[in-house]
Amino acid sequence: MRACASPREGHRGLLQRLTAGQRDAGDVSASILLHLQALLATRAGALPLHPDYGLPDLTDALLQVPESGLDRVEAAIEATIRHHEPRLKHVDVRCIGLRPGAVLAFEIEGRLAADPRVSIRCHTLLGPAGEVHVRQS
């Protein structure tokens, strides 16, 4: 039987993390950000097995009076994250501006459910064609 090659310095594979029973807060944060990217880029109804996964169509909300429309978009994003990302608690979503090209910018903040002392904050850009960009701030 061949021995597995040792992982690179500072990098542990999934198997090593699972067998060690440890999760680095950085690993969890990165995983959450990747999930938020996928979650917010998916429209509700796009996945037949999980029809409520993703954001609802926000077009109507954005066509209303800007202030109330943005409130509805913030609430929809927050509700979607609370429902589909159980690793985050105390989720707060704030619109931080409208960028050129009708790109909405949001700040999303939450605390790790496993360790409420750890906060995760990211900036999210929602584009007019449904594109989504999530980056840690």
Summary of the structure (lengths in Angstrom):
residues: 137
radius of gyration: 17.7
end to end distance: 45.2
largest distance: 67.2
contacts: 344
relative contact order: 0.15
helix: 35%
strand: 27%
